[in-house]
Amino acid sequence: KDPQKLKAYLAKKKESAEGEAAEAEAKIEIDLDDVDVHGVEDVMDIGDGRPLFIEFAYEDWTLLTTGFELHALLHGFKKDLNDPDRRSFKEADLQFYYNLYHKKPLNFKVFGNEEFSYFLELFKDVVTVEAETGFLLPLQSDQFAPEKLLRIVEDNRRERQSTIDAGDETARLTFTRPSSIEGKGGKGGDDGHEHGQGGGRREKWGDKW
């Protein structure tokens, strides 16, 4: 073999390896909190191979899933009824229609508080109560995508975490997993959410994108 060619090959290989190492190191330096939630192009990759939802816990996935189900329910009801005088329904009918549309009960106890006002606060970016009629109305258009809600949930997660880091533990969410409250009654029974944390629901939501 030509010693000069071998030397050039080894030098090129070393240079390539150093470049890959430097690139990998640069990616690792990305701080999730520095990533613009609503600006990052791909929620599946913030720039270092990690998804935007890498820090999601069970509570965040529950907010994402239930939030989109509420959104779909309110728009679906309005479209199906097609009555300008009855654009939606009231709080008292929420669990009934949720079960009718999604084939599973809505259990407020899962969210750590059975008060509707608390539940409404959790989903303030998705649903509101019309003061004049008491109707539950969607806050997002019918073209609202799960990806946009995921960004909202991540934004809210960061805000809660900052509050917790500042010493306010009241901002911490602790939801009850459905399996641990089966048979204990409460409003609506099991909510039917999937179990798991973090990326455990990545495939489910990835299919919708």
C-alpha positions as a Markdown table, in Angstrom:
| # | Residue | x | y | z |
|---|---|---|---|---|
| 1 | Lys | 0.0 | 0.0 | 0.0 |
| 2 | Asp | 1.1 | 3.6 | -0.7 |
| 3 | Pro | 2.2 | 5.1 | 2.7 |
| 4 | Gln | 1.2 | 8.6 | 1.6 |
| 5 | Lys | -2.4 | 7.5 | 0.6 |
| 6 | Leu | -2.7 | 5.6 | 3.9 |
| 7 | Lys | -1.5 | 8.6 | 5.9 |
| 8 | Ala | -4.0 | 10.8 | 4.1 |
| 9 | Tyr | -6.8 | 8.3 | 4.7 |
| 10 | Leu | -6.1 | 8.1 | 8.4 |
| 11 | Ala | -5.9 | 11.9 | 8.7 |
| 12 | Lys | -9.3 | 12.3 | 6.9 |
| 13 | Lys | -10.9 | 9.7 | 9.1 |
| 14 | Lys | -9.6 | 11.4 | 12.2 |
| 15 | Glu | -10.9 | 14.7 | 11.0 |
| 16 | Ser | -14.3 | 13.2 | 10.3 |
| 17 | Ala | -14.4 | 11.6 | 13.8 |
| 18 | Glu | -13.5 | 14.9 | 15.5 |
| 19 | Gly | -16.2 | 16.7 | 13.5 |
| 20 | Glu | -18.8 | 14.2 | 14.5 |
| 21 | Ala | -17.7 | 14.4 | 18.1 |
| 22 | Ala | -17.9 | 18.2 | 18.1 |
| 23 | Glu | -21.4 | 18.1 | 16.5 |
| 24 | Ala | -22.6 | 15.7 | 19.1 |
| 25 | Glu | -21.2 | 17.8 | 21.9 |
| 26 | Ala | -22.9 | 20.9 | 20.5 |
| 27 | Lys | -26.2 | 19.1 | 20.4 |
| 28 | Ile | -25.9 | 17.9 | 24.0 |
| 29 | Glu | -25.5 | 21.6 | 25.1 |
| 30 | Ile | -29.1 | 22.5 | 24.0 |
| 31 | Asp | -31.1 | 23.5 | 27.1 |
| 32 | Leu | -34.7 | 22.6 | 26.8 |
| 33 | Asp | -35.7 | 25.7 | 28.7 |
| 34 | Asp | -34.0 | 27.8 | 26.0 |
| 35 | Val | -36.0 | 26.3 | 23.2 |
| 36 | Asp | -38.9 | 28.5 | 22.0 |
| 37 | Val | -42.0 | 26.3 | 22.6 |
| 38 | His | -44.0 | 28.0 | 19.8 |
| 39 | Gly | -41.0 | 28.6 | 17.5 |
| 40 | Val | -39.3 | 25.2 | 17.3 |
| 41 | Glu | -40.1 | 23.8 | 13.9 |
| 42 | Asp | -40.3 | 20.1 | 14.8 |
| 43 | Val | -41.8 | 19.0 | 18.1 |
| 44 | Met | -40.2 | 15.6 | 17.6 |
| 45 | Asp | -36.7 | 17.1 | 17.5 |
| 46 | Ile | -35.6 | 20.3 | 19.3 |
| 47 | Gly | -32.3 | 20.1 | 17.6 |
| 48 | Asp | -30.4 | 17.4 | 19.5 |
| 49 | Gly | -32.7 | 14.5 | 18.7 |
| 50 | Arg | -34.9 | 14.9 | 21.7 |
| 51 | Pro | -38.6 | 15.7 | 21.4 |
| 52 | Leu | -40.2 | 18.9 | 22.9 |
| 53 | Phe | -42.2 | 16.7 | 25.3 |
| 54 | Ile | -39.1 | 15.0 | 26.8 |
| 55 | Glu | -39.9 | 16.2 | 30.3 |
| 56 | Phe | -43.6 | 15.3 | 30.1 |
| 57 | Ala | -44.9 | 13.4 | 33.2 |
| 58 | Tyr | -48.2 | 11.5 | 33.5 |
| 59 | Glu | -50.0 | 14.7 | 34.4 |
| 60 | Asp | -48.8 | 16.5 | 31.2 |
| 61 | Trp | -49.9 | 13.6 | 29.0 |
| 62 | Thr | -53.3 | 13.6 | 30.7 |
| 63 | Leu | -53.7 | 17.3 | 30.1 |
| 64 | Leu | -52.8 | 16.8 | 26.5 |
| 65 | Thr | -55.1 | 13.9 | 25.9 |
| 66 | Thr | -58.1 | 15.2 | 27.8 |
| 67 | Gly | -57.6 | 18.7 | 26.4 |
| 68 | Phe | -57.9 | 17.6 | 22.9 |
| 69 | Glu | -60.8 | 15.3 | 23.7 |
| 70 | Leu | -62.7 | 18.3 | 25.2 |
| 71 | His | -61.9 | 20.3 | 22.1 |
| 72 | Ala | -63.1 | 17.6 | 19.8 |
| 73 | Leu | -66.2 | 17.1 | 21.9 |
| 74 | Leu | -67.3 | 20.8 | 21.8 |
| 75 | His | -66.8 | 21.1 | 18.1 |
| 76 | Gly | -68.3 | 17.8 | 17.3 |
| 77 | Phe | -71.4 | 18.6 | 19.4 |
| 78 | Lys | -71.9 | 21.9 | 17.6 |
| 79 | Lys | -71.5 | 20.4 | 14.2 |
| 80 | Asp | -73.8 | 17.4 | 14.9 |
| 81 | Leu | -76.6 | 19.4 | 16.5 |
| 82 | Asn | -76.4 | 22.2 | 13.9 |
| 83 | Asp | -78.7 | 24.5 | 15.9 |
| 84 | Pro | -77.8 | 28.2 | 16.3 |
| 85 | Asp | -79.8 | 28.4 | 19.5 |
| 86 | Arg | -78.0 | 25.5 | 21.1 |
| 87 | Arg | -74.3 | 25.8 | 20.2 |
| 88 | Ser | -73.2 | 23.8 | 23.2 |
| 89 | Phe | -74.2 | 22.4 | 26.6 |
| 90 | Lys | -73.6 | 23.3 | 30.2 |
| 91 | Glu | -71.4 | 22.0 | 33.0 |
| 92 | Ala | -74.1 | 19.6 | 34.2 |
| 93 | Asp | -74.1 | 17.7 | 30.9 |
| 94 | Leu | -70.3 | 17.6 | 30.3 |
| 95 | Gln | -69.7 | 14.1 | 31.7 |
| 96 | Phe | -72.7 | 12.7 | 29.8 |
| 97 | Tyr | -71.6 | 14.0 | 26.4 |
| 98 | Tyr | -67.9 | 13.2 | 27.1 |
| 99 | Asn | -68.9 | 9.6 | 27.7 |
| 100 | Leu | -71.2 | 9.6 | 24.7 |
| 101 | Tyr | -68.6 | 10.9 | 22.3 |
| 102 | His | -65.5 | 9.3 | 23.6 |
| 103 | Lys | -67.0 | 6.0 | 25.0 |
| 104 | Lys | -65.4 | 6.5 | 28.4 |
| 105 | Pro | -66.4 | 8.4 | 31.6 |
| 106 | Leu | -64.8 | 11.7 | 32.6 |
| 107 | Asn | -63.7 | 11.5 | 36.2 |
| 108 | Phe | -62.9 | 14.8 | 37.9 |
| 109 | Lys | -61.3 | 13.0 | 40.8 |
| 110 | Val | -58.4 | 12.0 | 38.5 |
| 111 | Phe | -57.3 | 15.6 | 38.4 |
| 112 | Gly | -56.9 | 15.8 | 42.2 |
| 113 | Asn | -59.9 | 18.0 | 42.8 |
| 114 | Glu | -63.6 | 17.3 | 42.1 |
| 115 | Glu | -64.6 | 21.0 | 41.7 |
| 116 | Phe | -65.5 | 22.0 | 38.2 |
| 117 | Ser | -63.8 | 25.4 | 38.6 |
| 118 | Tyr | -60.5 | 23.6 | 39.2 |
| 119 | Phe | -61.0 | 21.4 | 36.2 |
| 120 | Leu | -61.8 | 24.4 | 34.1 |
| 121 | Glu | -58.6 | 26.2 | 35.1 |
| 122 | Leu | -56.6 | 23.2 | 34.0 |
| 123 | Phe | -58.0 | 23.5 | 30.5 |
| 124 | Lys | -58.3 | 27.2 | 30.3 |
| 125 | Asp | -56.6 | 27.2 | 26.9 |
| 126 | Val | -59.2 | 24.8 | 25.5 |
| 127 | Val | -62.6 | 25.6 | 27.0 |
| 128 | Thr | -64.4 | 28.4 | 28.6 |
| 129 | Val | -67.9 | 29.1 | 30.0 |
| 130 | Glu | -70.0 | 31.7 | 28.3 |
| 131 | Ala | -71.2 | 34.1 | 31.0 |
| 132 | Glu | -74.5 | 34.8 | 29.3 |
| 133 | Thr | -75.6 | 31.2 | 28.7 |
| 134 | Gly | -73.4 | 29.0 | 30.8 |
| 135 | Phe | -72.5 | 27.0 | 27.7 |
| 136 | Leu | -69.1 | 25.4 | 27.4 |
| 137 | Leu | -67.4 | 26.8 | 24.4 |
| 138 | Pro | -64.1 | 25.9 | 22.6 |
| 139 | Leu | -61.3 | 28.5 | 22.6 |
| 140 | Gln | -59.5 | 27.0 | 19.6 |
| 141 | Ser | -60.8 | 26.7 | 16.0 |
| 142 | Asp | -62.0 | 23.4 | 14.6 |
| 143 | Gln | -58.6 | 23.2 | 12.7 |
| 144 | Phe | -56.7 | 23.1 | 16.0 |
| 145 | Ala | -54.0 | 20.4 | 15.9 |
| 146 | Pro | -52.7 | 18.2 | 18.7 |
| 147 | Glu | -49.2 | 19.6 | 18.0 |
| 148 | Lys | -50.3 | 23.1 | 18.9 |
| 149 | Leu | -51.9 | 21.8 | 22.1 |
| 150 | Leu | -48.7 | 19.9 | 22.9 |
| 151 | Arg | -46.8 | 23.2 | 22.7 |
| 152 | Ile | -49.3 | 24.8 | 25.1 |
| 153 | Val | -49.0 | 22.0 | 27.6 |
| 154 | Glu | -45.2 | 22.3 | 27.5 |
| 155 | Asp | -45.4 | 26.0 | 28.0 |
| 156 | Asn | -47.7 | 25.5 | 31.0 |
| 157 | Arg | -45.4 | 22.8 | 32.4 |
| 158 | Arg | -42.4 | 25.2 | 32.3 |
| 159 | Glu | -44.4 | 27.9 | 34.1 |
| 160 | Arg | -45.5 | 25.5 | 36.8 |
| 161 | Gln | -41.9 | 24.2 | 37.2 |
| 162 | Ser | -40.6 | 27.7 | 37.6 |
| 163 | Thr | -43.2 | 28.4 | 40.3 |
| 164 | Ile | -42.2 | 25.1 | 42.1 |
| 165 | Asp | -38.5 | 26.0 | 41.8 |
| 166 | Ala | -39.3 | 29.3 | 43.5 |
| 167 | Gly | -40.6 | 27.4 | 46.5 |
| 168 | Asp | -44.4 | 27.2 | 45.7 |
| 169 | Glu | -45.4 | 23.6 | 45.9 |
| 170 | Thr | -49.0 | 24.4 | 45.3 |
| 171 | Ala | -48.2 | 24.6 | 41.6 |
| 172 | Arg | -47.3 | 20.9 | 41.5 |
| 173 | Leu | -49.9 | 18.7 | 39.8 |
| 174 | Thr | -50.7 | 15.2 | 41.2 |
| 175 | Phe | -53.2 | 13.3 | 39.2 |
| 176 | Thr | -54.6 | 9.9 | 40.2 |
| 177 | Arg | -54.1 | 7.1 | 37.8 |
| 178 | Pro | -57.5 | 5.5 | 36.9 |
| 179 | Ser | -56.5 | 2.1 | 38.0 |
| 180 | Ser | -56.0 | 3.3 | 41.6 |
| 181 | Ile | -59.6 | 4.7 | 41.9 |
| 182 | Glu | -61.6 | 2.0 | 40.3 |
| 183 | Gly | -64.4 | 0.9 | 42.4 |
| 184 | Lys | -64.2 | 4.0 | 44.7 |
| 185 | Gly | -67.0 | 5.8 | 43.0 |
| 186 | Gly | -66.7 | 9.6 | 42.3 |
| 187 | Lys | -67.9 | 11.5 | 39.3 |
| 188 | Gly | -67.8 | 9.5 | 36.1 |
| 189 | Gly | -65.7 | 6.5 | 37.2 |
| 190 | Asp | -62.6 | 5.5 | 35.2 |
| 191 | Asp | -61.5 | 8.1 | 32.6 |
| 192 | Gly | -59.8 | 5.4 | 30.5 |
| 193 | His | -56.5 | 7.2 | 30.0 |
| 194 | Glu | -53.5 | 5.2 | 29.1 |
| 195 | His | -50.9 | 4.6 | 31.7 |
| 196 | Gly | -47.3 | 5.6 | 31.4 |
| 197 | Gln | -45.0 | 8.6 | 31.6 |
| 198 | Gly | -42.7 | 10.7 | 29.4 |
| 199 | Gly | -42.4 | 9.3 | 25.9 |
| 200 | Gly | -44.9 | 6.6 | 26.6 |
| 201 | Arg | -47.5 | 8.2 | 24.4 |
| 202 | Arg | -45.1 | 9.5 | 21.8 |
| 203 | Glu | -46.3 | 7.0 | 19.2 |
| 204 | Lys | -50.0 | 7.7 | 19.8 |
| 205 | Trp | -49.6 | 11.5 | 19.3 |
| 206 | Gly | -47.0 | 11.0 | 16.6 |
| 207 | Asp | -49.6 | 9.3 | 14.4 |
| 208 | Lys | -51.9 | 12.3 | 14.6 |
| 209 | Trp | -49.2 | 14.7 | 13.4 |
